[in-house]
Amino acid sequence: MAQAFRDLARGEQQAAAIEANLANLESKLDALLASIDAAETDAAKADGNEDGNSKRGGPSEKST
């Protein structure tokens, strides 16, 4: 019975560590996505087109 409680406590510690690692990963992913979004917005503004169509070959560009 005592071994079962030790195993349970160890499992709870491991679960808490995994949750902390996942929270850390989520924060890093959120920051990465925010920086990508900001870079795309900045690029679109620099291009003079807020939705970025001219960079992606939108209707304003003609192929020759």
Buried (B, 14 or more C-beta within 10 A) or exposed (E): EEEEEEEEEEEEEEEEEEEEEEEEEEEEEEEEEEEEEEEEEEEBEEBEBEEBBBBEEEEEEEEE
